[in-house]
């Protein structure tokens, strides 16, 4: 079994985990979203070449612990904010601060 833990996290917790190839594609695409702009989960799935995997995109972003990936900039297709690993209220607050909502 591989040890995914890296040095740098809080005591007893890993700094980050090595993402799967799918997660790496998602994170790479999401890093390209400029401040004040948003994409939908479906748009991210289309951009990484997996058009039907919008739910998997959401799951990948929910597991993200890397602060360099602005996963708060990905929203639902109906314009609602959707989930966020730090809570939906925090996602809305950040998007308003960036001028995206």
Order of alpha helices (4+ residues) and beta strands (2+ residues): alpha-beta-alpha-alpha-beta-alpha
